[in-house]
Amino acid sequence: MLERLICAVFGHRYVVERVLNHGARKVGCTRCGKHWGMHDGTRSFVPWDGELEALYAPGGILAQASGDVPPNA
Ligand SMILES: [Zn+2]
């Protein structure tokens, strides 16, 4: 819990854990262990949950579409 307090005050210590496709990645915090999904195209930054995991898993709809996404979409 102390980690969460430190993160709340100083900000998270982000690392890229997984590159999902060219505009999207999964990031995590090495201090508190939280995870987020980051998407450049929609400028979204959302908490990582089971739903995102399923979308980006091999065979998931976003994993499937990744080859067709333009780099600056
Ligand atoms: Zn953190």
N, CA, C, O and the ligand as a Tripos MOL2 file, in Angstrom:
@<TRIPOS>MOLECULE
protein
  293   291    74     0     0
PROTEIN
NO_CHARGES

@<TRIPOS>ATOM
      1 N           0.8270   -1.2170    0.0000 N.3       1 MET1
      2 CA          0.0000    0.0000    0.0000 C.3       1 MET1
      3 C           0.8580    1.2620    0.0000 C.2       1 MET1
      4 O           0.4780    2.2880   -0.5640 O.2       1 MET1
      5 N           2.0160    1.1670    0.6400 N.am      2 LEU2
      6 CA          2.9360    2.3110    0.6490 C.3       2 LEU2
      7 C           3.3540    2.6530   -0.7770 C.2       2 LEU2
      8 O           3.5020    3.8220   -1.1310 O.2       2 LEU2
      9 N           3.5420    1.6060   -1.5960 N.am      3 GLU3
     10 CA          3.9250    1.8160   -2.9970 C.3       3 GLU3
     11 C           2.8930    2.6860   -3.7090 C.2       3 GLU3
     12 O           3.2470    3.5970   -4.4570 O.2       3 GLU3
     13 N           1.6210    2.4000   -3.4720 N.am      4 ARG4
     14 CA          0.5410    3.1520   -4.1200 C.3       4 ARG4
     15 C           0.5690    4.6190   -3.7030 C.2       4 ARG4
     16 O           0.2770    5.5110   -4.4990 O.2       4 ARG4
     17 N           0.9190    4.8470   -2.4580 N.am      5 LEU5
     18 CA          0.9930    6.2110   -1.9470 C.3       5 LEU5
     19 C           2.1580    6.9490   -2.6130 C.2       5 LEU5
     20 O           2.0260    8.1050   -3.0160 O.2       5 LEU5
     21 N           3.2870    6.2680   -2.7190 N.am      6 ILE6
     22 CA          4.4550    6.8760   -3.3750 C.3       6 ILE6
     23 C           4.1250    7.2030   -4.8270 C.2       6 ILE6
     24 O           4.4700    8.2760   -5.3210 O.2       6 ILE6
     25 N           3.4540    6.2720   -5.5100 N.am      7 CYS7
     26 CA          3.0680    6.5010   -6.9030 C.3       7 CYS7
     27 C           2.0940    7.6780   -7.0200 C.2       7 CYS7
     28 O           2.1870    8.4770   -7.9520 O.2       7 CYS7
     29 N           1.1720    7.7770   -6.0780 N.am      8 ALA8
     30 CA          0.1840    8.8540   -6.1160 C.3       8 ALA8
     31 C           0.8660   10.2130   -5.9740 C.2       8 ALA8
     32 O           0.4300   11.2030   -6.5610 O.2       8 ALA8
     33 N           1.9340   10.2460   -5.1930 N.am      9 VAL9
     34 CA          2.6320   11.5050   -4.9480 C.3       9 VAL9
     35 C           3.6590   11.8020   -6.0470 C.2       9 VAL9
     36 O           3.7140   12.9170   -6.5640 O.2       9 VAL9
     37 N           4.4620   10.8070   -6.3970 N.am     10 PHE10
     38 CA          5.5710   11.0400   -7.3320 C.3      10 PHE10
     39 C           5.2890   10.5950   -8.7600 C.2      10 PHE10
     40 O           6.0560   10.8970   -9.6740 O.2      10 PHE10
     41 N           4.1920    9.8800   -8.9480 N.am     11 GLY11
     42 CA          3.8820    9.3660  -10.2840 C.3      11 GLY11
     43 C           4.4050    7.9520  -10.4360 C.2      11 GLY11
     44 O           5.2880    7.5170   -9.6960 O.2      11 GLY11
     45 N           3.8500    7.2450  -11.4020 N.am     12 HIS12
     46 CA          4.2220    5.8510  -11.5940 C.3      12 HIS12
     47 C           5.5590    5.7290  -12.3200 C.2      12 HIS12
     48 O           5.9980    6.6370  -13.0270 O.2      12 HIS12
     49 N           6.1800    4.5870  -12.1200 N.am     13 ARG13
     50 CA          7.4450    4.2720  -12.7830 C.3      13 ARG13
     51 C           7.1010    3.3380  -13.9470 C.2      13 ARG13
     52 O           7.1220    2.1150  -13.8100 O.2      13 ARG13
     53 N           6.7790    3.9540  -15.1100 N.am     14 TYR14
     54 CA          6.2630    3.1820  -16.2310 C.3      14 TYR14
     55 C           7.3310    2.4020  -16.9880 C.2      14 TYR14
     56 O           8.4440    2.8830  -17.2000 O.2      14 TYR14
     57 N           6.9700    1.2020  -17.3850 N.am     15 VAL15
     58 CA          7.7900    0.4350  -18.3160 C.3      15 VAL15
     59 C           6.8490   -0.2010  -19.3390 C.2      15 VAL15
     60 O           5.7200   -0.5740  -19.0200 O.2      15 VAL15
     61 N           7.3400   -0.3150  -20.5710 N.am     16 VAL16
     62 CA          6.5390   -1.0000  -21.5850 C.3      16 VAL16
     63 C           6.7100   -2.4980  -21.3660 C.2      16 VAL16
     64 O           7.8270   -3.0150  -21.3830 O.2      16 VAL16
     65 N           5.6070   -3.1780  -21.1640 N.am     17 GLU17
     66 CA          5.6730   -4.6130  -20.8970 C.3      17 GLU17
     67 C           5.4530   -5.4360  -22.1460 C.2      17 GLU17
     68 O           5.9980   -6.5300  -22.2880 O.2      17 GLU17
     69 N           4.6520   -4.9040  -23.0470 N.am     18 ARG18
     70 CA          4.3080   -5.6570  -24.2380 C.3      18 ARG18
     71 C           3.9090   -4.6780  -25.3270 C.2      18 ARG18
     72 O           3.0810   -3.7970  -25.0920 O.2      18 ARG18
     73 N           4.4900   -4.8180  -26.5240 N.am     19 VAL19
     74 CA          4.0540   -4.0170  -27.6580 C.3      19 VAL19
     75 C           2.9780   -4.8150  -28.3710 C.2      19 VAL19
     76 O           3.2240   -5.9180  -28.8600 O.2      19 VAL19
     77 N           1.7720   -4.2390  -28.4250 N.am     20 LEU20
     78 CA          0.6260   -4.9790  -28.9550 C.3      20 LEU20
     79 C           0.5630   -4.8710  -30.4720 C.2      20 LEU20
     80 O           0.3460   -5.8680  -31.1610 O.2      20 LEU20
     81 N           0.7520   -3.6650  -30.9880 N.am     21 ASN21
     82 CA          0.9090   -3.4040  -32.4090 C.3      21 ASN21
     83 C           1.5180   -2.0190  -32.4930 C.2      21 ASN21
     84 O           1.8440   -1.4470  -31.4530 O.2      21 ASN21
     85 N           1.6970   -1.4260  -33.7250 N.am     22 HIS22
     86 CA          2.4810   -0.1920  -33.7640 C.3      22 HIS22
     87 C           1.8820    1.0000  -33.0360 C.2      22 HIS22
     88 O           2.6100    1.9430  -32.7260 O.2      22 HIS22
     89 N           0.6010    0.9960  -32.7530 N.am     23 GLY23
     90 CA          0.0480    2.1420  -32.0270 C.3      23 GLY23
     91 C          -0.3650    1.8390  -30.6070 C.2      23 GLY23
     92 O          -0.8810    2.7070  -29.9030 O.2      23 GLY23
     93 N          -0.1420    0.6200  -30.1870 N.am     24 ALA24
     94 CA         -0.6680    0.2340  -28.8820 C.3      24 ALA24
     95 C           0.3240   -0.5970  -28.0910 C.2      24 ALA24
     96 O           1.0540   -1.4200  -28.6440 O.2      24 ALA24
     97 N           0.3370   -0.3670  -26.7940 N.am     25 ARG25
     98 CA          1.2290   -1.1410  -25.9410 C.3      25 ARG25
     99 C           0.6200   -1.3020  -24.5520 C.2      25 ARG25
    100 O          -0.2730   -0.5640  -24.1340 O.2      25 ARG25
    101 N           1.1440   -2.2900  -23.8730 N.am     26 LYS26
    102 CA          0.7420   -2.5060  -22.4930 C.3      26 LYS26
    103 C           1.8710   -1.9710  -21.6260 C.2      26 LYS26
    104 O           3.0280   -2.3500  -21.8060 O.2      26 LYS26
    105 N           1.5470   -1.1070  -20.7020 N.am     27 VAL27
    106 CA          2.5630   -0.5690  -19.8060 C.3      27 VAL27
    107 C           2.2400   -0.9590  -18.3720 C.2      27 VAL27
    108 O           1.0890   -1.2060  -18.0130 O.2      27 VAL27
    109 N           3.2790   -1.0050  -17.5750 N.am     28 GLY28
    110 CA          3.0900   -1.3480  -16.1760 C.3      28 GLY28
    111 C           3.9550   -0.4510  -15.3170 C.2      28 GLY28
    112 O           4.8550    0.2280  -15.8120 O.2      28 GLY28
    113 N           3.6730   -0.4560  -14.0300 N.am     29 CYS29
    114 CA          4.4750    0.3020  -13.0860 C.3      29 CYS29
    115 C           5.3020   -0.6910  -12.2730 C.2      29 CYS29
    116 O           4.7600   -1.6300  -11.6890 O.2      29 CYS29
    117 N           6.6050   -0.4800  -12.2400 N.am     30 THR30
    118 CA          7.4960   -1.4080  -11.5320 C.3      30 THR30
    119 C           7.3810   -1.2550  -10.0180 C.2      30 THR30
    120 O           7.8540   -2.1050   -9.2640 O.2      30 THR30
    121 N           6.7560   -0.1760   -9.5820 N.am     31 ARG31
    122 CA          6.6590    0.0590   -8.1420 C.3      31 ARG31
    123 C           5.3760   -0.5180   -7.5490 C.2      31 ARG31
    124 O           5.4370   -1.2870   -6.5900 O.2      31 ARG31
    125 N           4.2170   -0.1600   -8.1020 N.am     32 CYS32
    126 CA          2.9650   -0.6220   -7.4940 C.3      32 CYS32
    127 C           2.3570   -1.8110   -8.2220 C.2      32 CYS32
    128 O           1.4250   -2.4340   -7.7150 O.2      32 CYS32
    129 N           2.8790   -2.1380   -9.4210 N.am     33 GLY33
    130 CA          2.4150   -3.3340  -10.1150 C.3      33 GLY33
    131 C           1.1220   -3.1620  -10.8970 C.2      33 GLY33
    132 O           0.5280   -4.1510  -11.3260 O.2      33 GLY33
    133 N           0.6690   -1.9070  -11.0940 N.am     34 LYS34
    134 CA         -0.5330   -1.6970  -11.8940 C.3      34 LYS34
    135 C          -0.2040   -1.7970  -13.3780 C.2      34 LYS34
    136 O           0.9500   -1.6420  -13.7780 O.2      34 LYS34
    137 N          -1.2280   -2.0570  -14.1930 N.am     35 HIS35
    138 CA         -1.0340   -2.1820  -15.6370 C.3      35 HIS35
    139 C          -2.0520   -1.3210  -16.3720 C.2      35 HIS35
    140 O          -3.1770   -1.1180  -15.9150 O.2      35 HIS35
    141 N          -1.6170   -0.8210  -17.5290 N.am     36 TRP36
    142 CA         -2.5140   -0.0140  -18.3580 C.3      36 TRP36
    143 C          -2.3340   -0.3930  -19.8150 C.2      36 TRP36
    144 O          -1.3080   -0.9370  -20.2220 O.2      36 TRP36
    145 N          -3.3630   -0.0890  -20.5840 N.am     37 GLY37
    146 CA         -3.2850   -0.2140  -22.0320 C.3      37 GLY37
    147 C          -3.1820    1.1880  -22.5990 C.2      37 GLY37
    148 O          -3.9020    2.0950  -22.1810 O.2      37 GLY37
    149 N          -2.2700    1.3610  -23.5670 N.am     38 MET38
    150 CA         -2.0120    2.6820  -24.1210 C.3      38 MET38
    151 C          -2.2310    2.6020  -25.6210 C.2      38 MET38
    152 O          -1.6780    1.7230  -26.2820 O.2      38 MET38
    153 N          -3.0330    3.5080  -26.1650 N.am     39 HIS39
    154 CA         -3.3080    3.4910  -27.5990 C.3      39 HIS39
    155 C          -3.0900    4.8830  -28.1750 C.2      39 HIS39
    156 O          -3.7780    5.8310  -27.7960 O.2      39 HIS39
    157 N          -2.1270    5.0070  -29.0950 N.am     40 ASP40
    158 CA         -1.7650    6.3040  -29.6580 C.3      40 ASP40
    159 C          -2.8820    6.9130  -30.5030 C.2      40 ASP40
    160 O          -3.1520    8.1110  -30.4140 O.2      40 ASP40
    161 N          -3.5330    6.0800  -31.3240 N.am     41 GLY41
    162 CA         -4.5460    6.5730  -32.2540 C.3      41 GLY41
    163 C          -5.6860    7.3040  -31.5680 C.2      41 GLY41
    164 O          -6.1570    8.3360  -32.0450 O.2      41 GLY41
    165 N          -6.1180    6.7630  -30.4580 N.am     42 THR42
    166 CA         -7.2340    7.3810  -29.7320 C.3      42 THR42
    167 C          -6.7440    8.1420  -28.5000 C.2      42 THR42
    168 O          -7.5430    8.6650  -27.7230 O.2      42 THR42
    169 N          -5.4150    8.1970  -28.3310 N.am     43 ARG43
    170 CA         -4.7940    8.8320  -27.1700 C.3      43 ARG43
    171 C          -5.4030    8.3240  -25.8790 C.2      43 ARG43
    172 O          -5.6340    9.0940  -24.9460 O.2      43 ARG43
    173 N          -5.6580    7.0400  -25.8270 N.am     44 SER44
    174 CA         -6.2670    6.5080  -24.6130 C.3      44 SER44
    175 C          -5.2530    5.8200  -23.7220 C.2      44 SER44
    176 O          -4.2500    5.2720  -24.1790 O.2      44 SER44
    177 N          -5.5430    5.8670  -22.4640 N.am     45 PHE45
    178 CA         -4.7020    5.2880  -21.4320 C.3      45 PHE45
    179 C          -5.6590    4.7350  -20.3920 C.2      45 PHE45
    180 O          -6.1940    5.4750  -19.5660 O.2      45 PHE45
    181 N          -5.8670    3.4330  -20.4410 N.am     46 VAL46
    182 CA         -6.9030    2.8400  -19.5990 C.3      46 VAL46
    183 C          -6.3380    1.7180  -18.7460 C.2      46 VAL46
    184 O          -5.3860    1.0500  -19.1460 O.2      46 VAL46
    185 N          -6.9150    1.5100  -17.5790 N.am     47 PRO47
    186 CA         -6.4580    0.3990  -16.7270 C.3      47 PRO47
    187 C          -6.5850   -0.9300  -17.4670 C.2      47 PRO47
    188 O          -7.5900   -1.1990  -18.1240 O.2      47 PRO47
    189 N          -5.5530   -1.7460  -17.3460 N.am     48 TRP48
    190 CA         -5.5520   -3.0350  -18.0240 C.3      48 TRP48
    191 C          -6.4750   -4.0040  -17.2810 C.2      48 TRP48
    192 O          -6.3650   -4.1730  -16.0660 O.2      48 TRP48
    193 N          -7.3800   -4.6340  -18.0210 N.am     49 ASP49
    194 CA         -8.2430   -5.6300  -17.3800 C.3      49 ASP49
    195 C          -8.3830   -6.8530  -18.2840 C.2      49 ASP49
    196 O          -7.7750   -6.9270  -19.3520 O.2      49 ASP49
    197 N          -9.1700   -7.7780  -17.8500 N.am     50 GLY50
    198 CA         -9.3380   -9.0220  -18.5880 C.3      50 GLY50
    199 C          -9.9110   -8.8180  -19.9750 C.2      50 GLY50
    200 O          -9.6370   -9.5930  -20.8920 O.2      50 GLY50
    201 N         -10.7140   -7.7620  -20.1270 N.am     51 GLU51
    202 CA        -11.3200   -7.4740  -21.4160 C.3      51 GLU51
    203 C         -10.2590   -7.0660  -22.4400 C.2      51 GLU51
    204 O         -10.2710   -7.5330  -23.5790 O.2      51 GLU51
    205 N          -9.3430   -6.1910  -22.0210 N.am     52 LEU52
    206 CA         -8.2580   -5.7800  -22.9050 C.3      52 LEU52
    207 C          -7.3590   -6.9640  -23.2250 C.2      52 LEU52
    208 O          -6.9310   -7.1410  -24.3650 O.2      52 LEU52
    209 N          -7.0810   -7.7600  -22.2290 N.am     53 GLU53
    210 CA         -6.2380   -8.9400  -22.4120 C.3      53 GLU53
    211 C          -6.8230   -9.8170  -23.5250 C.2      53 GLU53
    212 O          -6.0980  -10.3110  -24.3880 O.2      53 GLU53
    213 N          -8.1420   -9.9980  -23.4870 N.am     54 ALA54
    214 CA         -8.8120  -10.8400  -24.4800 C.3      54 ALA54
    215 C          -8.7620  -10.2310  -25.8740 C.2      54 ALA54
    216 O          -8.5950  -10.9480  -26.8610 O.2      54 ALA54
    217 N          -8.9070   -8.8940  -25.9630 N.am     55 LEU55
    218 CA         -8.8900   -8.2170  -27.2620 C.3      55 LEU55
    219 C          -7.5400   -8.3630  -27.9470 C.2      55 LEU55
    220 O          -7.4680   -8.5510  -29.1610 O.2      55 LEU55
    221 N          -6.4740   -8.2780  -27.1650 N.am     56 TYR56
    222 CA         -5.1280   -8.2870  -27.7290 C.3      56 TYR56
    223 C          -4.4730   -9.6610  -27.7250 C.2      56 TYR56
    224 O          -3.3720   -9.8240  -28.2510 O.2      56 TYR56
    225 N          -5.1280  -10.6340  -27.1460 N.am     57 ALA57
    226 CA         -4.5720  -11.9890  -27.1420 C.3      57 ALA57
    227 C          -4.5120  -12.5090  -28.5800 C.2      57 ALA57
    228 O          -5.2870  -12.0650  -29.4270 O.2      57 ALA57
    229 N          -3.6080  -13.4390  -28.8630 N.am     58 PRO58
    230 CA         -3.5690  -14.0080  -30.2170 C.3      58 PRO58
    231 C          -4.9480  -14.5290  -30.5930 C.2      58 PRO58
    232 O          -5.5320  -15.3330  -29.8660 O.2      58 PRO58
    233 N          -5.4720  -14.0690  -31.7380 N.am     59 GLY59
    234 CA         -6.8110  -14.4740  -32.1500 C.3      59 GLY59
    235 C          -7.8890  -13.4930  -31.7180 C.2      59 GLY59
    236 O          -9.0250  -13.5810  -32.1830 O.2      59 GLY59
    237 N          -7.5490  -12.5550  -30.8330 N.am     60 GLY60
    238 CA         -8.4970  -11.5210  -30.4150 C.3      60 GLY60
    239 C          -8.7110  -10.5390  -31.5560 C.2      60 GLY60
    240 O          -7.8970  -10.4780  -32.4780 O.2      60 GLY60
    241 N          -9.7960   -9.7660  -31.5080 N.am     61 ILE61
    242 CA        -10.1160   -8.9140  -32.6580 C.3      61 ILE61
    243 C          -9.0710   -7.8330  -32.9150 C.2      61 ILE61
    244 O          -8.8230   -7.4980  -34.0730 O.2      61 ILE61
    245 N          -8.4580   -7.2820  -31.8910 N.am     62 LEU62
    246 CA         -7.4650   -6.2280  -32.1010 C.3      62 LEU62
    247 C          -6.1280   -6.8120  -32.5410 C.2      62 LEU62
    248 O          -5.4040   -6.1790  -33.3090 O.2      62 LEU62
    249 N          -5.7980   -7.9800  -32.0790 N.am     63 ALA63
    250 CA         -4.5860   -8.6480  -32.5250 C.3      63 ALA63
    251 C          -4.7080   -8.9590  -34.0090 C.2      63 ALA63
    252 O          -3.7400   -8.8610  -34.7620 O.2      63 ALA63
    253 N          -5.9230   -9.3380  -34.4150 N.am     64 GLN64
    254 CA         -6.2190   -9.6700  -35.8020 C.3      64 GLN64
    255 C          -6.0730   -8.4490  -36.7080 C.2      64 GLN64
    256 O          -5.5510   -8.5600  -37.8170 O.2      64 GLN64
    257 N          -6.5310   -7.2870  -36.2440 N.am     65 ALA65
    258 CA         -6.5550   -6.0800  -37.0540 C.3      65 ALA65
    259 C          -5.2050   -5.3660  -37.0980 C.2      65 ALA65
    260 O          -5.0220   -4.4530  -37.9040 O.2      65 ALA65
    261 N          -4.2790   -5.7550  -36.2670 N.am     66 SER66
    262 CA         -3.0460   -4.9980  -36.0960 C.3      66 SER66
    263 C          -2.2640   -4.7880  -37.3900 C.2      66 SER66
    264 O          -1.6110   -3.7560  -37.5460 O.2      66 SER66
    265 N          -2.3150   -5.7380  -38.3200 N.am     67 GLY67
    266 CA         -1.5550   -5.6110  -39.5610 C.3      67 GLY67
    267 C          -2.0990   -4.5350  -40.4890 C.2      67 GLY67
    268 O          -1.3880   -4.0780  -41.3850 O.2      67 GLY67
    269 N          -3.3540   -4.1220  -40.2900 N.am     68 ASP68
    270 CA         -3.9880   -3.1850  -41.2090 C.3      68 ASP68
    271 C          -3.9990   -1.7440  -40.7120 C.2      68 ASP68
    272 O          -4.4690   -0.8470  -41.4120 O.2      68 ASP68
    273 N          -3.4900   -1.5230  -39.5250 N.am     69 VAL69
    274 CA         -3.5620   -0.1890  -38.9450 C.3      69 VAL69
    275 C          -2.3990    0.6680  -39.4560 C.2      69 VAL69
    276 O          -1.2370    0.3120  -39.2620 O.2      69 VAL69
    277 N          -2.7110    1.8070  -40.1130 N.am     70 PRO70
    278 CA         -1.6320    2.6910  -40.5580 C.3      70 PRO70
    279 C          -0.8740    3.2380  -39.3380 C.2      70 PRO70
    280 O          -1.4700    3.4030  -38.2740 O.2      70 PRO70
    281 N           0.4360    3.5230  -39.4770 N.am     71 PRO71
    282 CA          1.2320    3.9820  -38.3320 C.3      71 PRO71
    283 C           0.6960    5.2350  -37.6710 C.2      71 PRO71
    284 O           0.8540    5.4120  -36.4630 O.2      71 PRO71
    285 N           0.0570    6.1180  -38.4510 N.am     72 ASN72
    286 CA         -0.4060    7.3720  -37.8580 C.3      72 ASN72
    287 C          -1.9270    7.4220  -37.7040 C.2      72 ASN72
    288 O          -2.5000    8.5060  -37.6030 O.2      72 ASN72
    289 N          -2.5710    6.2840  -37.6860 N.am     73 ALA73
    290 CA         -4.0390    6.2460  -37.5710 C.3      73 ALA73
    291 C          -4.4810    6.7480  -36.2050 C.2      73 ALA73
    292 O          -5.6780    6.7900  -35.9200 O.2      73 ALA73
    293 ZN          2.8060    2.8890   -9.7020 Zn       74 ZN74
@<TRIPOS>BOND
     1     1     2 1
     2     2     3 1
     3     3     4 2
     4     3     5 am
     5     5     6 1
     6     6     7 1
     7     7     8 2
     8     7     9 am
     9     9    10 1
    10    10    11 1
    11    11    12 2
    12    11    13 am
    13    13    14 1
    14    14    15 1
    15    15    16 2
    16    15    17 am
    17    17    18 1
    18    18    19 1
    19    19    20 2
    20    19    21 am
    21    21    22 1
    22    22    23 1
    23    23    24 2
    24    23    25 am
    25    25    26 1
    26    26    27 1
    27    27    28 2
    28    27    29 am
    29    29    30 1
    30    30    31 1
    31    31    32 2
    32    31    33 am
    33    33    34 1
    34    34    35 1
    35    35    36 2
    36    35    37 am
    37    37    38 1
    38    38    39 1
    39    39    40 2
    40    39    41 am
    41    41    42 1
    42    42    43 1
    43    43    44 2
    44    43    45 am
    45    45    46 1
    46    46    47 1
    47    47    48 2
    48    47    49 am
    49    49    50 1
    50    50    51 1
    51    51    52 2
    52    51    53 am
    53    53    54 1
    54    54    55 1
    55    55    56 2
    56    55    57 am
    57    57    58 1
    58    58    59 1
    59    59    60 2
    60    59    61 am
    61    61    62 1
    62    62    63 1
    63    63    64 2
    64    63    65 am
    65    65    66 1
    66    66    67 1
    67    67    68 2
    68    67    69 am
    69    69    70 1
    70    70    71 1
    71    71    72 2
    72    71    73 am
    73    73    74 1
    74    74    75 1
    75    75    76 2
    76    75    77 am
    77    77    78 1
    78    78    79 1
    79    79    80 2
    80    79    81 am
    81    81    82 1
    82    82    83 1
    83    83    84 2
    84    83    85 am
    85    85    86 1
    86    86    87 1
    87    87    88 2
    88    87    89 am
    89    89    90 1
    90    90    91 1
    91    91    92 2
    92    91    93 am
    93    93    94 1
    94    94    95 1
    95    95    96 2
    96    95    97 am
    97    97    98 1
    98    98    99 1
    99    99   100 2
   100    99   101 am
   101   101   102 1
   102   102   103 1
   103   103   104 2
   104   103   105 am
   105   105   106 1
   106   106   107 1
   107   107   108 2
   108   107   109 am
   109   109   110 1
   110   110   111 1
   111   111   112 2
   112   111   113 am
   113   113   114 1
   114   114   115 1
   115   115   116 2
   116   115   117 am
   117   117   118 1
   118   118   119 1
   119   119   120 2
   120   119   121 am
   121   121   122 1
   122   122   123 1
   123   123   124 2
   124   123   125 am
   125   125   126 1
   126   126   127 1
   127   127   128 2
   128   127   129 am
   129   129   130 1
   130   130   131 1
   131   131   132 2
   132   131   133 am
   133   133   134 1
   134   134   135 1
   135   135   136 2
   136   135   137 am
   137   137   138 1
   138   138   139 1
   139   139   140 2
   140   139   141 am
   141   141   142 1
   142   142   143 1
   143   143   144 2
   144   143   145 am
   145   145   146 1
   146   146   147 1
   147   147   148 2
   148   147   149 am
   149   149   150 1
   150   150   151 1
   151   151   152 2
   152   151   153 am
   153   153   154 1
   154   154   155 1
   155   155   156 2
   156   155   157 am
   157   157   158 1
   158   158   159 1
   159   159   160 2
   160   159   161 am
   161   161   162 1
   162   162   163 1
   163   163   164 2
   164   163   165 am
   165   165   166 1
   166   166   167 1
   167   167   168 2
   168   167   169 am
   169   169   170 1
   170   170   171 1
   171   171   172 2
   172   171   173 am
   173   173   174 1
   174   174   175 1
   175   175   176 2
   176   175   177 am
   177   177   178 1
   178   178   179 1
   179   179   180 2
   180   179   181 am
   181   181   182 1
   182   182   183 1
   183   183   184 2
   184   183   185 am
   185   185   186 1
   186   186   187 1
   187   187   188 2
   188   187   189 am
   189   189   190 1
   190   190   191 1
   191   191   192 2
   192   191   193 am
   193   193   194 1
   194   194   195 1
   195   195   196 2
   196   195   197 am
   197   197   198 1
   198   198   199 1
   199   199   200 2
   200   199   201 am
   201   201   202 1
   202   202   203 1
   203   203   204 2
   204   203   205 am
   205   205   206 1
   206   206   207 1
   207   207   208 2
   208   207   209 am
   209   209   210 1
   210   210   211 1
   211   211   212 2
   212   211   213 am
   213   213   214 1
   214   214   215 1
   215   215   216 2
   216   215   217 am
   217   217   218 1
   218   218   219 1
   219   219   220 2
   220   219   221 am
   221   221   222 1
   222   222   223 1
   223   223   224 2
   224   223   225 am
   225   225   226 1
   226   226   227 1
   227   227   228 2
   228   227   229 am
   229   229   230 1
   230   230   231 1
   231   231   232 2
   232   231   233 am
   233   233   234 1
   234   234   235 1
   235   235   236 2
   236   235   237 am
   237   237   238 1
   238   238   239 1
   239   239   240 2
   240   239   241 am
   241   241   242 1
   242   242   243 1
   243   243   244 2
   244   243   245 am
   245   245   246 1
   246   246   247 1
   247   247   248 2
   248   247   249 am
   249   249   250 1
   250   250   251 1
   251   251   252 2
   252   251   253 am
   253   253   254 1
   254   254   255 1
   255   255   256 2
   256   255   257 am
   257   257   258 1
   258   258   259 1
   259   259   260 2
   260   259   261 am
   261   261   262 1
   262   262   263 1
   263   263   264 2
   264   263   265 am
   265   265   266 1
   266   266   267 1
   267   267   268 2
   268   267   269 am
   269   269   270 1
   270   270   271 1
   271   271   272 2
   272   271   273 am
   273   273   274 1
   274   274   275 1
   275   275   276 2
   276   275   277 am
   277   277   278 1
   278   278   279 1
   279   279   280 2
   280   279   281 am
   281   281   282 1
   282   282   283 1
   283   283   284 2
   284   283   285 am
   285   285   286 1
   286   286   287 1
   287   287   288 2
   288   287   289 am
   289   289   290 1
   290   290   291 1
   291   291   292 2
@<TRIPOS>SUBSTRUCTURE
     1 MET1         2 RESIDUE 1 A MET
     2 LEU2         6 RESIDUE 1 A LEU
     3 GLU3        10 RESIDUE 1 A GLU
     4 ARG4        14 RESIDUE 1 A ARG
     5 LEU5        18 RESIDUE 1 A LEU
     6 ILE6        22 RESIDUE 1 A ILE
     7 CYS7        26 RESIDUE 1 A CYS
     8 ALA8        30 RESIDUE 1 A ALA
     9 VAL9        34 RESIDUE 1 A VAL
    10 PHE10       38 RESIDUE 1 A PHE
    11 GLY11       42 RESIDUE 1 A GLY
    12 HIS12       46 RESIDUE 1 A HIS
    13 ARG13       50 RESIDUE 1 A ARG
    14 TYR14       54 RESIDUE 1 A TYR
    15 VAL15       58 RESIDUE 1 A VAL
    16 VAL16       62 RESIDUE 1 A VAL
    17 GLU17       66 RESIDUE 1 A GLU
    18 ARG18       70 RESIDUE 1 A ARG
    19 VAL19       74 RESIDUE 1 A VAL
    20 LEU20       78 RESIDUE 1 A LEU
    21 ASN21       82 RESIDUE 1 A ASN
    22 HIS22       86 RESIDUE 1 A HIS
    23 GLY23       90 RESIDUE 1 A GLY
    24 ALA24       94 RESIDUE 1 A ALA
    25 ARG25       98 RESIDUE 1 A ARG
    26 LYS26      102 RESIDUE 1 A LYS
    27 VAL27      106 RESIDUE 1 A VAL
    28 GLY28      110 RESIDUE 1 A GLY
    29 CYS29      114 RESIDUE 1 A CYS
    30 THR30      118 RESIDUE 1 A THR
    31 ARG31      122 RESIDUE 1 A ARG
    32 CYS32      126 RESIDUE 1 A CYS
    33 GLY33      130 RESIDUE 1 A GLY
    34 LYS34      134 RESIDUE 1 A LYS
    35 HIS35      138 RESIDUE 1 A HIS
    36 TRP36      142 RESIDUE 1 A TRP
    37 GLY37      146 RESIDUE 1 A GLY
    38 MET38      150 RESIDUE 1 A MET
    39 HIS39      154 RESIDUE 1 A HIS
    40 ASP40      158 RESIDUE 1 A ASP
    41 GLY41      162 RESIDUE 1 A GLY
    42 THR42      166 RESIDUE 1 A THR
    43 ARG43      170 RESIDUE 1 A ARG
    44 SER44      174 RESIDUE 1 A SER
    45 PHE45      178 RESIDUE 1 A PHE
    46 VAL46      182 RESIDUE 1 A VAL
    47 PRO47      186 RESIDUE 1 A PRO
    48 TRP48      190 RESIDUE 1 A TRP
    49 ASP49      194 RESIDUE 1 A ASP
    50 GLY50      198 RESIDUE 1 A GLY
    51 GLU51      202 RESIDUE 1 A GLU
    52 LEU52      206 RESIDUE 1 A LEU
    53 GLU53      210 RESIDUE 1 A GLU
    54 ALA54      214 RESIDUE 1 A ALA
    55 LEU55      218 RESIDUE 1 A LEU
    56 TYR56      222 RESIDUE 1 A TYR
    57 ALA57      226 RESIDUE 1 A ALA
    58 PRO58      230 RESIDUE 1 A PRO
    59 GLY59      234 RESIDUE 1 A GLY
    60 GLY60      238 RESIDUE 1 A GLY
    61 ILE61      242 RESIDUE 1 A ILE
    62 LEU62      246 RESIDUE 1 A LEU
    63 ALA63      250 RESIDUE 1 A ALA
    64 GLN64      254 RESIDUE 1 A GLN
    65 ALA65      258 RESIDUE 1 A ALA
    66 SER66      262 RESIDUE 1 A SER
    67 GLY67      266 RESIDUE 1 A GLY
    68 ASP68      270 RESIDUE 1 A ASP
    69 VAL69      274 RESIDUE 1 A VAL
    70 PRO70      278 RESIDUE 1 A PRO
    71 PRO71      282 RESIDUE 1 A PRO
    72 ASN72      286 RESIDUE 1 A ASN
    73 ALA73      290 RESIDUE 1 A ALA
    74 ZN74       293 GROUP 0 **** ****
